[in-house]
Amino acid sequence: MRDLSDLSHTILPLSGGGEVLVLDTGSMIGSESQAMLGALHSRNPGGIRNHLKLLAEKGSDKFMSTFYVGYGHKSIGDLGSASVFIEGVSMLVAKAVQHFPLYNGQEVSTRYVDFSKQRFIDPAGTKQSAAILEAWRSFYLSGLEELIPVLKERYPRGEDEDEKIWEKAVKARAFDTMRAFLPAAASTNLVWTGPLRQFADRIPVLRHHPLPEVREVGDTIEKAVLIAFPNSFSYKRYDATETYLEKMEERYAYFDEKSAPDFEFTDLVDHKRLAEYREALASRPPKIELPYTVRDAGTAEFSFLLDFGSFRDIQRHRAISLRMPLLTSHHGFEPWYLSELPEFLRERAEQTIKTQLAALEALDLPDTLRQYYLPMGFRTAVRFTGDLRALAYLVEIRATRFVHPTLRMRAVQMADALMGAYGKDGFVLHLDPEPDRFDVKRGTHDIVEREKSTA
C-alpha cells in the first residue's frame, strides 16, 4: 500500500498567499483511465474485463487526448472526476466558484475561523484600505467578546441541558450576530469536486470574471488541471469564445436592483398542469422530496432583500436559478443584527458603520472592488426562480430554529406565500412548529474527532 507522502498532488501558488491543489488520490485507475473505461463501455460490447485488458496494454493517454480533447466528446469528461482545493481566497472568490448549478463542494464555515489571525484580501493595497479592514476586525473581535456574557443572561442554561453544549450554542448565537461585521475580504478555503467536463466548462467563465482575484484563481485552476490531467484539457482558446465570455461576465456576473422590493412573490406555475400532481403534493410525508416530474408544472419567483451573510446559505441550493447579488451599502444594514446587540454595543456598531462607509467612499473604488470592504451584514437584492420541488425543500430546511434568523425569517415568508398560492392545489409543507425558539442543539452541529476507546 502506498504511503500518503508518496502522492504527487499538483500545487500552484496564488499571488495573494493562497494556493490551488489538485488532489492525487493514488488510485491505480485514475480519473482519465476511468473516463476511458466508461467511454469504451458505451461503444464496445466486449465488456469491462476486455476494456481493463486494453487499458493495461495501451494506457489512457492517447485515448483521452484523441477522443475527449480532439473530438470534443464532452460526455467522456463526465466519466472522470477531480477534486480541487482552493485556499486563502476571499469570500467573493468562493461565491464566484460556487455560483454554478453543478458545483459540488464545501467551504470553511466562518463560525469556526479565528478571525484574530485570518488574512483579509486587500485589492486596493493602500494604508487607508488596510485600515478599513482592520477596523472591521477590531469591532468584530471586541463585540464577540462583549456579546457572549449578554447572551448567557438572555438564554440561561436549563437544568437538563449539558453545559458544554449550551456554551457552544451561545457562542454560535454570538457569531450569528457578530458575523455581520466581517468584511467580504475575509479569506476562506473551499473544495470543488466534480466531473472533468464541469471543470472544462466552468474554468473559462471564471477566467473572465470582473474581479481580478477570481480571474487569477480561474487561470491557476486551469494550469493545475492541465498538469494533473494533461490528456483531458487543452491550451487552445478561440477568440470568438473568449470575447463572448468577457462580455457576458461583464454584463451578468453581478445583479443589483436599486429599487428592489423588501419581499415579492410571483406565481409562474401552470395550475392546470399542477392539478395532475395533486396526489404527489397532498400525500407527501415529512423528510422526502416531491417527485422530479412536478417540475413540469413550472416555477415561481421570489425577490427580496437579504444580508450577504445569509445569501451565502441560500446560494447552496443549486436547484434554484439564482442571480449573484452585488454587495453594496445602498440597501442598508440588516436591522436584525443591530437589534440583537445591547444598547452600548449597538451605539458603537452604528458609529462604526457610519465611519467605515465614509472611509470607503474616500477610496473611490469601482463597485466590484468596494465589495471587499463591506461587511456581510449589508443587505443585497436577491432574486431567484425555482420549481415546487426545489422550493419546498428550500423552505423546509431553512424555516427552522437551527438556521440563521435572517434567512429563517425569509424562509417563513416564502412558506406562507407558497401555501397561499398552492395550498388549494394540494401543496403541503412540513415546517418547524417553533422556528424562533433558541435550541441548545445548535451547539451539537459540529464535526468532532471521536475519543479513542480505552477498552
GUMIMAR-549781 format. One record per residue: residue in one letter; x, y, z of N, C-alpha, C in turn. Coordinates in steps of 0.001 Angstrom, whole numbers, padded with zeros to 6 digits, always signed. Atoms other than C-alpha are relative to their C-alpha. Example, Ala and Ser with C-alpha at 12.3 -4.5 7.8 and 13.67 -1.06 7.14 Angstrom:
2
A+000890-001190+000000+012300-004500+007800+000900+001200+000000S-000820-001190-000060+013670-001060+007140-000770+001090+000730
***
This chain:
455
M+000847-001201+000000+000000+000000+000000+000882+001251+000000R-000787-001226+000086+001340+003429-000986-000205+000863+001235D+000083-000945-001106+002126+005900+001752-000556+001321-000535L+000582-001266+000442+000211+009188+001591+001061+001014-000393S-001079-000939+000321+003519+011039+001493+000551-000214-001402D-000479+000287+001353+004224+009393-001876-000868+000645-001074L+000924-000544+000990+001263+011068-003571+000533+001301-000586S-000521-001167+000711+002039+013741-006130-001147+000953-000335H+001054-000982+000241-000551+016492-005732+000549+001125-000878T-000386-001162+000798-000469+019354-008219-000319+001250+000807I+000177-001166-000866+000055+022551-006198+000572+001233-000687L-000448-001257+000596+000249+026069-007646-000352+001156+000935P+000255-001119-000915+000545+029308-005626-000876+001076-000632L+000728-001194+000410-001737+032337-005808+000771+001220+000492S-000812-001177-000325-000274+035837-005692-000299+000557+001386G+000364-000551-001303-002155+036739-002501+000412-000847+001178G-000450+000856-001085-000589+033930-000495-000737-001317+000104G+000742+001256-000007-003155+031201-001126+000586-000983-000992E-000470+001000+000949-002840+028145-003324-001160-000806-000552V+000937+000935+000617-004661+025728-005604+000665-001364-000010L-000535+001359-000053-004175+021992-005062-000974-000956-000683V+000786+001061+000626-005439+019244-007368+000410-001306+000655L-000272+001183-000812-005711+016078-005308+000412-001201-000848D-000411+001293+000560-003810+012948-006295-000464-001066+000981T+000553+001003-000915-005797+010069-004790+000859-001249+000086G-000844+001190-000016-003112+007497-005591-000650-001224-000610S+000713+001133+000595-005603+005333-007454+000772-000585-001179M-000641+000659+001142-004172+002768-009880-000749+000311-001295I+000806-000405+001150-007031+003626-012217-000466+001423+000275G+000287-001401-000252-007058+007407-012237-001210+000495-000767S+001198-000586+000600-009729+009783-013487-000025-000155-001511E-000028+000110+001457-008582+009758-017104-000202-001445-000449S+000185+001416+000335-008374+005965-017174-001442-000433+000238Q+001390+000333-000296-011790+005683-015567-000923+000530-001092A+000799-000566+001083-013232+008001-018212+000129-000834-001269M-000220+000846+001174-011670+005855-020927-000819-001281+000094L+000739+001250-000180-013212+002681-019494-001500+000207-000221G+001420-000273+000180-016655+004251-019358-000350+000263-001445A+000247-000290+001409-016379+005541-022911+000033-001275-000839L-000082+001271+000722-015300+002124-024215-001247-000843+000252H+001167+000805-000367-018212+000536-022374-001228+000408-000816S+001160-000483+000751-020647+002696-024361+000085-000323-001489R-000188+000230+001438-019207+001750-027771+000422-001422-000340N-000550+001334+000259-017663-001691-027392-000708-001010+000893P+000758+000957-000810-019852-004619-026273+000850-001102+000618G-000875+001061-000500-016815-006674-025258-000020-000174+001504G+000082+000112-001448-017382-005948-021562+001184+000619+000716I-000990-000729-000782-015382-004309-018777+001313-000753+000123R-001254+000755-000141-012851-007152-018478+000902+000214-001212N-000792-000274+001202-011750-006619-022070+000525+001431+000007H-000437-001399-000053-011601-002874-021515+001169+000172+000967L-001105-000058-000960-009373-003342-018458+001280-000555-000612K-001170+000575+000674-007068-005507-020545+000596+001011-000971L-000458-001022+000942-006871-002779-023199+000681+001151+000735L-000608-001065-000802-006138-000188-020518+001392-000404+000454A-001308+000482-000458-003288-002315-019154+001016-000002-001129E-000917+000084+001145-001812-002675-022638+000370+001370-000558K-000224-001251+000728-002191+000857-024001-000051+001261+000863G+000146-001202-000810-002969+003226-021139-001112+000884-000524S+001129-000866+000363-005481+006068-021315+000422+001271-000710D-000457-001294+000492-003290+008921-022553-000484+000305-001411K+000327-000277+001394-003790+008636-026304-001507+000016-000221F+001457+000050+000146-007455+007715-025980-000627+001334+000400M+000614-001229-000487-008336+010807-023917+000374+001199-000856S-000417-001146+000803-006286+013241-025982-000646-000022-001378T+000593+000112+001328-007793+011901-029212-001507+000208+000030F+001455-000009+000043-011451+011394-028339-000630+001086+000867Y+000615-000995-000879-012091+013814-025454+000371+001407-000428V-000432-001342+000383-009994+016849-026305-000089+000183-001504G-000074-000140+001448-009501+016190-030014-001351+000099-000672Y+001282+000039+000678-013085+015398-030971-001117+000705+000761G+000995-000749-000753-014901+017329-028268-001162-000827+000501H+001051+000852-000555-016880+014384-026938-000124+000286+001497K+000066-000457-001387-017863+016139-023701-000472-001077+000969S+000550+001002-000912-019756+013172-022275+001083-000897+000576I-001107+000803-000531-016446+011318-021891+000547+000649+001270G-000499-000724-001165-015367+014024-019442-000882-000126+001219D+000883+000234-001142-018368+013183-017260+000380-001261+000761L-000305+001312-000567-016822+009781-016518+001239-000005+000885G-001151-000142-000891-013694+011021-014733-000207+001216+000876S+000248-001101-000931-013527+013371-011764+001294+000558+000570A-001141-000664-000637-011219+015786-009973-000466+000668+001282S+000252-000773-001220-011009+017415-006551+001052+001094+000087V-000893-001155-000025-009522+020911-006444-000225+000763+001302F+000058-000733-001266-008737+022597-003116+000547+001407-000235I-000351-001407+000219-008632+026408-003207+000103+000656+001369E-000234-000495-001357-007129+028095-000156+000504+001440+000001G-000503-001353-000192-006516+031620+001088-000575+001018-000964V+000654-000942+000911-009029+033427-001147-001149+000693+000727S+001078-000749-000642-011706+035984-000314-001332-000734-000128M+001351+000553+000109-015345+035097+000285-000586+000254-001382L+000527-000330+001324-016062+036773-003051+000454-001018-001035V-000474+001062+000890-013917+034201-004841-000790-001273+000248A+000757+001218-000328-015643+031369-003003-001390+000054-000600K+001355-000108+000547-019062+032679-004035+000018-000103-001524A-000084+000069+001463-017937+033058-007663+000205-001435-000472V-000247+001396+000371-016598+029494-007850-001262-000831+000218Q+001171+000796-000367-019725+028122-006177-001260+000387-000765H+001202-000475+000689-022152+030112-008338-000168-000736-001325F+000021+000911+001139-022739+027204-010666-000930-001151+000379P+000977+001023-000410-025703+024763-010644+000596-001376+000236L-000585+001331-000108-023394+021753-010952+001187-000043+000957Y-001099-000009-000972-020903+022800-008254-000269-001002+001110N+000018+000865-001181-020177+020150-005650+001213+000360+000843G-001148-000328-000836-018012+021033-002687-000415+000533+001349Q+000207-000555-001336-017652+022602+000726+000928+001192+000191E-000815-001154-000374-016328+025839+002184+000166+000001+001509V-000206-000138-001441-014867+026541+005605-001146+000808+000605S+001040-000743-000704-017630+027592+007994+000650+001141+000775T-000608-001162-000658-016835+031119+009176-000142-000062+001515R+000203+000098-001448-018136+030179+012620+001193-000642+000693Y-001106+000737-000612-015050+028028+013190+001369+000605-000337V-001241-000667+000377-012435+030528+011985+000399+001000+001080D-000536-000979-000948-010221+032528+014347+000345+001265-000781F-000199-001196+000814-010552+035978+012801+000989+000988+000609S-001087-000838-000508-007904+037460+015056+001258-000221-000831K-001187+000349+000788-005406+035745+012740-000288-000091-001499Q+000337+000256+001398-007290+035276+009472+000383+001170-000899R-000431-001031+000942-005882+037150+006494-001202+000599-000729F+001002-000687+000801-008061+039738+004743+000637+000374-001341I-000493-000314+001344-007656+040192+000983-000259+001478-000272D+000077-001460+000146-006945+043861+000202+000433+000407-001410P-000407-000297+001383-007017+044540-003579+000463+001436-000214A-000440-001392+000161-006619+048319-003160+001447+000166+000444G-001389+000027-000437-003397+047749-001232+000545+001310+000524T-000460-001271-000559-003225+051136+000493-000112-000033+001523K+000115-000096-001457-002831+052182+004126-001453+000227+000404Q+001388-000323-000321-006370+053522+004047-000898-001240-000126S+000830+001194+000190-007896+050309+002677+000297-001046+001070A-000370+000942-001062-005948+048188+005167-000614+000421+001331A+000574-000506-001252-007192+050418+007988-001492-000326+000092I+001427+000339+000009-010807+049810+006951-000196-001458+000393L+000125+001426-000301-010345+046045+007047+000332-000299+001456E-000388+000255-001387-008577+046127+010400-001014+000569+000988A+001042-000559-000869-011304+048333+011870-001186-000967+000113W+001058+001022-000066-013902+045690+010946+000430-001156+000890R-000498+001100-000822-011716+043016+012501-000077+000358+001489S-000042-000431-001394-011292+045000+015709-001400+000030+000614F+001352-000067-000549-015015+045642+016127-000598-001397+000139Y+000515+001373-000076-015881+042013+015380+000533-000707+001243L-000613+000726-001116-013428+040645+017962-000459+000541+001348S+000418-000575-001285-014314+043079+020741-001489-000227+000233G+001439+000196-000135-018031+042791+020048-000359-001428+000362L+000259+001408-000299-017939+038997+020121+000266-000288+001476E-000372+000217-001404-016198+039032+023495-001024+000624+000950E+000955-000698-000870-018691+041512+024946-001414-000573-000106L+001361+000482+000212-021791+039849+023498-000270-001333+000695I+000213+001340-000557-021270+036320+024846-000599+000038+001411P+000631-000038-001338-021949+037185+028540-001423+000547-000024V+001366-000528+000127-025021+039158+027469-000962-001112-000414L+000849+001091+000481-026386+036132+025619-000182-001088+001053K+000146+000995-001073-025715+033862+028583-001102+000405+000970E+001092-000475-000851-028066+036027+030603-001336-000073-000739R+001229+000005+000798-030588+036206+027772-000544-001414-000179Y+000397+001402+000215-030610+032423+027253+000640-000878+001078P-000602+000774-001095-029870+030837+030660-000111-001504-000251R-000037+001454+000191-028970+027157+030733-001107-000676+000795G+001031+000774-000675-031816+024807+031546+000616-001084+000862E-000523+001005-000932-031414+022242+034315+000399-001293-000705D-000270+001260+000691-031436+019363+031832+000941+000169-001191E-000851-000276+001161-029024+020980+029349+001474-000146+000360D-001429+000193-000196-025386+019937+029067+000718+001352-000093E-000641-001321-000059-023151+022888+029999+000873+000277-001223K-000885-000208+001148-020621+022370+027188-000795+000278-001274I+000830-000200+001194-023319+022097+024538-000682+001363+000053W+000606-001326-000169-025085+025175+025956+001001+001102-000314E-001059-000982+000267-021793+027108+025876+000221+000150-001505K-000218-000039+001444-021289+026170+022216-001180+000646-000715A+001189-000586+000617-024867+027130+021361-000015+001516+000183V-000056-001439-000261-024429+030552+022991+001060+000655-000888K-001056-000553+000854-021162+031120+021125-000437+000033-001460A+000514+000025+001371-022850+030093+017869-000957+001164-000224R+000943-001116+000105-025589+032648+018539+000747+001329-000044A-000802-001225+000006-022979+035319+019275+000635+000210-001368F-000583-000133+001332-021254+034578+015996-001074+000343-001022D+001092-000304+000924-024605+034630+014187-000267+001497-000064T+000198-001445-000040-024833+038259+015269+001226+000755-000492M-001199-000788+000290-021252+039475+015030+000591-000269-001386R-000503+000254+001357-020570+037863+011639-000362+001141-000939A+000453-001106+000838-022420+040862+010213+001082+001040-000218F-001039-001026+000074-019279+042933+010784+001296-000524-000623L-001159+000550+000708-016862+040638+008953-000061+000411-001462P+000022-000427+001402-015863+042021+005544+000096-001180-000962A-000075+001042+001027-016191+040002+002349+001438-000300-000380A-001429+000214+000256-012396+040339+002137+000582-001133+000826A-000524+001066-000863-012004+037687+004853+000334-001228-000832S-000429+001147+000808-010066+034749+003442-000657-001281+000481T+000666+001265-000276-011528+031286+003272+000633-001091-000850N-000443+001159+000785-010841+027799+001889-001229-000733-000518L+001098+000804+000527-013050+025653-000318+000546-001132-000844V-000339+001111+000878-013010+022404-002240-001075-000087-001070W+000899+000159+001143-014545+021889-005664+000281-001375-000577T-000176+001342+000537-015096+018319-006785-001086-000280-001026G+000992+000288+001027-016814+017027-009888+000620-000601-001235P-000497+000575+001250-016515+015597-013402+000977+000938-000705L-000963-000800+000760-013649+016763-015604-000721+000966-000935R+000758-000839+000936-016226+018122-018024-000444+001305+000643Q+000489-001210-000644-017602+020578-015480+001120+001003+000249F-001149-000903-000127-014147+021996-014815+000293+000662-001344A-000283-000539+001333-013611+022403-018557-001021+001059-000395D+001049-000961+000348-016938+024242-018891+000045+001251+000869R+000105-001103-000951-016653+026438-015805+001252+000875+000059I-001247-000763-000125-012986+027483-015768+000051+001205-000942P-000050-001175+000882-013253+029738-018871-000872+001154+000486V+000860-001058-000541-016103+031648-017195+000717+000728+001135L-000741-000614-001107-014003+032236-014075+001140+000869-000518R-001124-000775+000555-011135+033478-016238-000428+001372-000500H+000493-001285+000516-013358+036342-017424-000860+000744+001024H+000780-000645-001057-014940+037314-014105+000465+001443+000206P-000402-001400-000218-014970+041079-013279+001068+000197+001074L-000990-000160-001069-012832+040541-010143+001345-000601-000412P-001328+000539+000332-009078+040172-010813+000364-001233+000818E-000329+001146-000846-008781+037765-007879-000656-001276-000528V+000692+001168+000557-011370+035424-009410+000665-000426-001300R-000662+000336+001270-009674+035629-012804+001301-000752+000249E-001255+000691-000309-006360+034633-011247-000260-001428+000469V+000331+001348-000470-007961+031682-009472-000420-000878-001173G+000393+000763+001183-009572+030579-012744+001196-000405-000834D-001224+000303+000760-006238+030810-014569+000828-001070+000693T-000840+000935-000756-004449+028918-011803-000612-001395+000028I+000651+001314+000055-007026+026122-011666+000225-000633-001367E-000203+000532+001356-006725+025764-015429+001413-000557-000159K-001382+000480+000091-002930+025465-015217+000181-001287+000799A-000162+001169-000868-003220+022957-012378-000635-001248-000603V+000640+001193+000578-005698+020640-014123+000687-000421-001291L-000778+000360+001192-003622+020801-017312+001211-000840+000376I-001133+000801-000484-000708+019446-015279-000488-001358+000497A+000493+001240-000608-002773+016862-013402-000667-000928-001009F+000731+000795+001000-004838+015716-016398+000349+000503-001401P-000481-000597+001249-002785+016602-019493-000746-000460-001245N+000692+000521+001179-004902+014497-021835-001489+000331-000018S+001427-000310-000098-008265+015884-020754-000306+001481-000168F+000193-001436+000156-007731+019636-021105+000923+000516-001097S-000771-000546+001117-006391+021848-023854+000373+001451+000265Y-000438-001393-000087-004420+025081-024017-000680+000869-001064K+000555-000723+001142-006303+026045-027167-001149+000908+000438R+001075-000943-000261-008512+029131-026985-000491+000577-001328Y+000606-000532+001215-010879+030640-029551-000435+001437+000245D+000242-001426-000199-011149+034401-029988-001479+000320+000194A+001432-000296-000102-014918+034419-030511-000555-000436+001355T+000448+000504-001301-015465+032326-027380+000470+000908+001126E-000561-000859-001046-013164+034474-025263-000698+001353+000036T+000674-001296+000070-014810+037693-026475-001410-000081+000571Y+001371+000182-000492-018300+036367-025763-000023-000146+001516L-000039+000209-001446-017404+035174-022261+000319+001298+000738E-000366-001266-000640-015794+038510-021420-001199+000947+000063K+001170-000877+000032-018909+040439-022494-001089-000481+000954M+001065+000542-000836-021295+038108-020687+000309+000171+001488E-000362-000160-001406-019372+038211-017415-000048+001466+000419E+000054-001425-000306-019038+041981-017567-001444+000451+000232R+001394-000433-000072-022788+042283-018027-000812-000729+001065Y+000899+000811-000812-024232+039443-015954+000610-000608+001264A-000622+000651-001164-021720+038377-013280-000662+000422+001303Y+000636-000503-001219-023413+040578-010669-001360+000603-000314F+001361-000514+000136-027021+041572-010143-000281+000991+001123D+000473-000927-001021-028389+044608-008352-001239+000708-000524E+001233-000706+000329-031721+046376-008317-000207+001041+001087K+000010-001035-001033-031645+049698-006514-001373+000186+000638S+001349-000104-000564-035422+049690-006068-000556-001385+000318A+000401+001380-000291-035507+046031-005014-001096-000031+001059P+001078+000095-000996-038679+045032-003123+000496-000637+001283D-000342+000649-001265-038488+044085+000526-000334-001487-000070F+000378+001407+000220-040346+040874-000369-001072-000039-001081E+000959+000104+001102-042165+039889-003548-000031-001432-000518F+000210+001360+000512-043604+036608-004851-000752+000080-001321T+000662+000043+001300-044564+035877-008468-000317-001446-000353D+000452+001354+000336-046602+032799-009364+000129-000213-001504L-000210+000313+001414-045387+031365-012687-000398-001441-000323V+000372+001410+000147-046848+027878-012230-001273-000141-000842D+001195+000357+000760-049367+026343-014642-000902-000835+000921H+000841+000692-000990-052137+025441-012175-000795-001148-000617K+000707+001097+000662-053979+023314-014720+000888-001229-000059R-000933+001121+000029-050899+021182-015146+000310-000497+001409L-000294+000386-001378-050210+021223-011407-001079-000939+000548A+001096+000858-000459-053603+019560-010895+000289-001474-000266E-000357+001383+000311-052137+016418-012486+000817-000630+001135Y-000903+000492-001047-049803+016137-009475-000593+000155+001398R+000634-000249-001299-052342+016698-006714+000330-001097+001013E-000283+001093-000931-051769+013254-005187+001429+000091+000527A-001402-000120-000418-047992+013768-005138+000176+001139+000992L-000110-001158-000886-048418+017170-003483-000626-000279+001363A+000784+000125-001230-051036+016210-000905+000434-001153+000892S-000312+001194-000799-049730+012808+000200+001461-000085+000426R-001436+000060-000320-046039+013678+000625+000220+000030+001507P-000303-000007-001437-044832+012718+004127+001236+000858+000285P-001220-000755-000337-042068+014572+006022+001256-000739-000457K-001349+000514+000267-038394+014099+005105+000132-000720-001343I-000167+000510+001357-038932+013227+001449-000378+001123-000961E+000249-001062+000963-038883+015463-001611-001074-000407-001001L+000983+000255+001045-041528+015798-004292+000656-000701-001191P-000573+000635+001197-041067+013726-007478+000543+001052-000971Y-000572-000919+000983-038913+015334-010155-001035+000447-001028T+000966-000328+001047-041867+015257-012548-000845+001219+000334V+000782-001179-000389-043594+018021-010548+000579+001265-000626R-000632-001168+000626-041106+020417-012140-000675+000378-001312D+000704-000199+001262-043176+020035-015301-001057+001098+000087A+001084-000973-000170-045781+022412-013823+000481+001448-000016G-000506-001362+000074-043482+025450-013911+000694+000458+001269T-000808-000564-001076-041750+027766-011473-000715+001163+000686A+000420-001218-000696-042282+030585-009000+001244+000849+000226E-001134-000914-000176-040105+033655-008432-000134+000754+001317F-000067-000805-001219-039024+035363-005235+001030+001108-000186S-000939-001123-000052-037382+038766-004864-000091+000605+001393F+000013-000626-001324-036338+040175-001501+001396+000477+000365L-001277-000457-000539-033609+041893+000459+000477-000992+001048L-000583+000968-000933-031277+039575+002361+001460+000360+000211D-001402-000328-000266-027970+040223+004085+000919-001006-000684F-000943+000828+000749-024916+038849+002305+000369-001263+000768G-000333+001171-000802-024147+036515+005201-000985-001129-000210S+001019+001028+000201-027432+034678+004756-000165-000365-001466F+000014+000369+001421-027281+034865+000974+000903-001200-000247R-000944+001102+000215-024313+032503+001221-000660-001357+000233D+000695+001262-000262-026643+029841+002641-001027-000315-001079I+001011+000259+001019-029386+030291+000082+000665-000367-001326Q-000722+000333+001233-026769+030058-002682+000308-001490-000083R-000317+001427-000025-026132+026464-001611-001098-000850-000632H+001106+000735+000627-029485+025482-003120+000170+000057-001520R-000360-000011+001423-028247+024578-006608-001202-000226-000909A+001151+000322+000848-031705+023525-007817-000810+001234-000385I+000685-001231+000386-032944+027134-007960+000897+000792-000945S-000752-000870+000906-031913+029678-010588+000146+001356+000673L-000263-001127-000898-030294+032466-008575+001049+000928-000593R-000998-000975+000418-028523+035665-009592+000978+000264+001146M-001002-000362-001003-025295+036615-007795-000151+001482+000317P+000210-001410-000313-026062+039859-005945+001317+000747+000211L-001119-000889-000286-023625+042742-005838-000130+000463+001446L+000001-000464-001388-022688+043529-002238+000225+001508+000003T-000074-001458-000040-023405+047238-001784-000497+000478+001365S+000508-000571-001256-024361+049603+001031-001350+000678-000176H+001204-000825+000187-027385+051273-000586-001305-000701+000370H+001208+000673-000498-029868+048596+000583-000056+000005+001531G-000001-000124-001448-028901+049293+004178+000538-001222+000723F-000511+001054-000870-027585+047217+007048-001194-000740+000595E+001124+000800-000506-029840+044347+008162-000304+000364+001461P+000339-000461-001357-031706+045681+011258+000088-001085+001069W+000004+001062-001015-031843+042274+012971+001301-000032+000782Y-001301+000079-000675-028115+042326+013731+000124+001079+001072L-000097-001098-000963-028307+045706+015430-000958-000211+001165S+000979+000214-001068-031425+044724+017382+000457-001056+000997E-000504+001045-000884-029559+041741+018857+001037+000518+000989L-001074-000533-000832-026883+043956+020393-000554+000759+001199P+000376-000865-001125-027123+045510+023865+000229+001451-000398E-000008-001400+000431-027558+049272+023689+001411+000567-000133F-001354-000577+000049-023922+050143+024473+000767-000487-001228L-000698+000564+001152-022691+047849+021705-000667+000427-001305R+000725-000439+001197-025397+048877+019237+000417+001415-000397E-000420-001370+000307-024391+052530+019511+001382+000014-000640R-001341+000090+000597-020767+051631+018792-000066-000579-001403A+000141+000622+001319-021852+049451+015880-000482+001020-001026E+000544-000995+000925-023877+052240+014287+001046+001055-000351Q-001049-000984+000263-020993+054688+014663+001109-000605-000857T-001031+000682+000792-018513+052142+013283-000423-000097-001459I+000499+000114+001374-020677+051556+010207+000079+001349-000705K-000023-001341+000587-021008+055301+009596+001426+000431-000344T-001402-000389+000216-017264+055911+009973+000631-000809-001124Q-000582+000880+001006-016324+052935+007821-000506+000325-001408L+000536-000346+001318-018643+053913+004964+000616+001295-000523A-000641-001252+000415-017152+057409+004914+001426-000263-000471A-001370+000339+000394-013636+055949+004776+000016-000754-001325L+000067+000755+001249-014666+053568+002000-000319+000912-001175E+000338-000948+001058-016193+056394-000019+001243+000751-000460A-001226-000736+000329-012839+058182+000119+000962-000820-000852L-000878+000841+000828-011128+055193-001537-000329+000118-001478D+000439-000194+001387-013150+055881-004713+000275-001240-000862L-000193+001263+000709-013207+052246-005856-001220-000327-000856P+001166+000480+000752-015417+050652-008520-000855-000903+000879D+000939+000756-000834-018479+048862-007167+000451-001433+000251T-000417+001394-000178-016990+045418-007736+001064-000131+001084L-001059+000063-001009-013922+046172-005582-000466+000510+001360R+000539-000484-001277-015923+048038-002922-000510-001162+000849Q+000565+001144-000719-017406+044661-002018+000950-000546+001062Y-000981+000546-000939-014171+043600-000297-000066+000690+001358Y-000092-000817-001209-014515+046379+002276-001351+000176+000693L+001321-000033-000623-018204+045899+003077-000220-001280+000793P+000231+001192-000820-019289+043530+005850-001253-000755-000435M+001070+000902+000428-021725+040649+005490-001386+000408+000485G+001298-000415-000509-024489+042450+007381-000782+000900-000936F+000731-000837+000950-025352+044707+004457-000913-000860-000862R+000995+000744+000759-028439+043654+002546+000287+000063-001503T-000166+000088+001448-028362+042569-001088-001357-000286-000636A+001223+000286+000753-031045+042309-003765+000069-001438-000506V+000002+001423+000353-031832+038601-004094-001205-000296-000890R+001085+000397+000900-033859+037216-006993+000272-001399-000523F-000183+001353+000520-034420+033598-007964-001336-000617-000388T+001163+000797+000365-036846+031187-009581+000289-001454+000339G-000164+001413-000299-037463+027570-008695-001301-000746-000194D+001200+000824+000090-039869+024713-009272-000454-000367+001413L+000556+000276-001329-042059+023495-006419+000794-001047+000761R-000847+000985-000681-039779+020555-005677+001158+000703+000698A-001152-000710-000553-036794+022836-005159-000416+000965+001101L+000430-000997-000979-038758+025493-003274-000503-000645+001285A+000461+000696-001205-040416+023025-000908+001188-000446+000840Y-001197+000432-000727-037013+021605+000003+000670+001195+000669L-000682-001185-000537-035544+025090+000484-000691+000509+001263V+000665-000609-001157-038208+026402+002841-000068-000969+001179E+000070+000948-001116-038477+023198+004867+001327-000105+000739I-001304+000121-000653-034741+023088+005539+000460+001324+000610R-000459-001313-000472-034369+026852+006130-000950+000667+001000A+000945-000617-000941-037504+027705+008139-000001-000756+001321T-000115+000732-001257-036194+026011+011280+000826+000799+001004R-000702-000681-001097-034741+027084+014629+001514-000126-000111F-001439+000232+000108-031301+025813+013564+000644+000818-001124V-000470-000819+001118-030977+028282+010667+000154+001440+000470H-000219-001392-000391-029676+031838+010922-001315+000779-000077P+001299-000677-000070-032589+034112+011934-000363+000842-001218T+000375-000861+001126-032362+036490+008959-000443-000815-001210L+000454+000878+001077-032668+033635+006470-001282-000720+000404R+001201+000684-000470-035228+031842+008608-001242+000879-000184M+001139-000905+000154-037485+034921+008558-000480+000024-001442R+000379+000012+001415-037405+034964+004761-000594-001348-000387A+000517+001331+000324-037976+031202+004582-001440-000156+000484V+001371+000054-000515-041094+031544+006747-000929+000810-000903Q+000794-000797+000939-042352+034328+004463-000237-000764-001298M+000131+000788+001221-041684+032116+001459-001006-001132+000184A+000934+001093-000275-043564+029234+003060-001443+000502-000019D+001349-000574-000008-046590+031473+003660-000471+000302-001423A+000355-000334+001382-046516+032662+000033-000309-001258-000807L+000208+001248+000734-046229+029120-001332-001312-000668+000401M+001248+000615-000455-049075+027815+000815-001207+000811-000480G+001094-000835+000482-051239+030779-000160-000283-000213-001475A+000157+000161+001447-050626+030157-003851-000375-001415-000408Y+000140+001385+000473-050624+026353-003996-000676-000938+000997G+000672+000847-000977-052346+025081-000846-001284-000597-000549K+001258+000490+000582-055615+024782-002764+000241-001083-001050D-000352+001045+000970-053779+022543-005256+000470-001278+000683G-000444+001176-000738-052869+020089-002501+001409+000108+000541F-001389-000198-000434-049392+021504-001810+000070+000066+001523V-000198-000033-001452-048195+020857+001750+001474+000240+000311L-001357-000196-000504-045118+021879+003724+000070-000556+001416H-000219+000537-001345-043708+020170+006815+001011+000912+000693L-000814-001076-000563-042385+023040+008914+000223-000167+001497D-000309-000051-001424-040779+023536+012303-001109+000788+000705P+001084-000725-000678-043654+024460+014681+000491+001147+000883E-000561-001066-000838-041312+026646+016785+001311+000499-000612P-001234-000377+000694-038827+028158+014324+000836+001052+000716D-000726-001090-000654-037882+031086+016574+000552-000366+001373R-000454+000399-001341-037057+029077+019702+001511-000217+000024F-001431+000247-000184-033449+029120+020975+000172-001444+000448D-000159+001427-000277-032363+025470+020945+001482-000305+000168V-001416+000277-000259-029092+024324+022533+000551-001083-000916K-000500+001012+000936-028909+021512+019972+000864+000632-001087R-000867-000704+000954-027308+024173+017777+001460-000220+000377G-001363+000223-000468-024234+023514+019896+000558-001356-000361T-000473+001336+000401-024055+019923+018625+000290-000071-001487H-000187+000010+001450-023866+020911+014945+001469+000250-000324D-001449-000123+000137-020167+020245+014591+000552-001323-000506I-000727+001219+000347-017654+017723+013271+001144-000115+000987V-001017+000147-001040-015526+016430+016119+000658-001360-000110E-000723+001268-000005-012907+013735+016467-000491-000844+001171R+000475+000891-001056-014194+010750+018403+001138-000318+000966E-001006+000382-000984-012390+009978+021628+000321-001481-000161K-000411+001390+000152-010373+006772+021421-000467-000821+001197S+000466+000888-001061-011775+003880+023392+001183-000512+000811T-001066+000521-000877-009715+002776+026384-000232-001457+000340A+000324+001405-000290-011362-000628+026438+000995-000945-000660
***
